[in-house]
Amino acid sequence: MAPRLPTAPLAAGGLIAGFAVAVASGSRPLGGIVLAGVGLVCVSIWRRRDGTRTAAVLAVVGLLAFALSHLLGLLIGSWPAVLTAAAIVAGASWHLSDARWAVDDRARAPEIRRS
């Protein structure tokens, strides 16, 4: 199942959901728990399907995007900064992990239909 699960929307959604929970609840730690939980799920998927190196690279991209969102928030506002960070994470996730598996699944599609 992990090879077919696209992580780009999951990773981006984790950033957005984490921030939304923090804003709605007034609790930054609660938002952080949501963000960390989704992040750990993504790292687990990347590690199993793409290896430790890719998982580490994508985890660092996520952490840097999270940090960037705080700095960018001072310039463009909180929500636009979070959405920008989410787009960065989604793009990296797609490029380094999901796209490879999407291509593999399309290449195998005729085999799958015949069986």
C-alpha positions in Angstrom: 0.0 0.0 0.0 2.8 2.5 0.8 4.1 2.6 -2.8 0.8 3.8 -4.0 0.1 6.4 -1.3 0.9 9.9 -2.6 2.7 11.7 0.2 2.8 15.1 -1.4 -0.8 16.0 -0.3 -0.3 14.2 3.0 2.9 16.2 3.8 1.4 19.5 2.7 -1.8 18.8 4.5 0.2 18.1 7.7 1.6 21.6 7.6 -1.7 23.2 6.9 -3.6 21.0 9.5 -0.9 21.6 12.2 -1.2 25.4 11.7 -5.0 25.3 11.6 -5.2 23.3 14.8 -2.7 25.7 16.5 -4.8 28.7 15.4 -8.2 27.2 16.2 -7.2 25.8 19.6 -4.8 28.6 20.6 -2.3 25.9 21.4 0.9 25.9 19.4 2.0 22.6 21.1 -1.2 20.9 19.9 -0.6 22.1 16.4 2.9 20.8 16.7 1.7 17.4 17.7 -0.5 17.2 14.6 2.4 18.4 12.4 4.8 15.9 14.0 2.4 13.0 13.7 1.8 13.6 10.0 5.5 14.1 9.5 6.4 10.8 11.1 3.9 9.0 8.9 5.4 10.5 5.8 9.0 9.7 6.9 7.9 6.2 7.6 6.5 5.8 4.1 9.5 7.4 2.5 11.9 5.2 4.4 10.1 2.0 3.5 9.6 2.9 -0.1 12.5 5.1 -1.1 15.2 4.4 1.5 16.7 6.3 4.5 18.6 8.9 2.4 15.4 10.1 0.6 13.4 10.1 3.8 16.1 12.2 5.5 16.3 14.7 2.7 12.5 15.1 2.6 12.4 15.4 6.4 15.0 18.2 6.3 13.0 19.9 3.5 9.9 19.8 5.7 11.8 21.2 8.7 13.3 24.0 6.6 10.0 24.8 5.0 8.4 24.9 8.5 11.2 27.3 9.7 10.8 29.4 6.5 7.1 29.8 7.1 7.8 31.5 10.4 10.2 34.0 8.7 8.0 34.4 5.6 5.0 35.0 7.9 6.5 38.3 9.0 6.5 39.5 5.3 3.4 38.1 3.8 1.2 36.9 6.6 0.7 33.6 8.4 -1.6 31.7 6.1 0.1 32.7 2.9 3.4 31.6 4.5 2.0 28.3 5.6 0.5 27.6 2.1 3.9 28.5 0.5 5.7 26.1 2.8 3.1 23.4 2.1 3.6 23.9 -1.7 7.4 23.6 -1.2 7.0 20.3 0.8 4.4 18.9 -1.7 6.7 19.7 -4.6 9.7 18.1 -3.0 7.7 15.0 -2.0 6.3 14.6 -5.5 9.6 15.1 -7.2 11.8 12.9 -4.9 9.3 10.2 -4.1 5.7 10.2 -5.4 6.5 10.8 -9.1 8.7 7.7 -9.3 6.0 5.5 -7.9 3.3 7.0 -10.2 5.4 6.2 -13.2 6.0 2.7 -12.0 2.3 2.2 -11.5 1.4 3.5 -15.0 4.0 1.2 -16.5 2.5 -1.8 -14.7 -1.1 -0.8 -15.4 -1.5 -3.2 -18.5 -0.1 -6.1 -16.4 -2.5 -5.4 -13.6 -5.5 -5.2 -15.9 -4.7 -8.6 -17.5 -4.4 -10.5 -14.2 
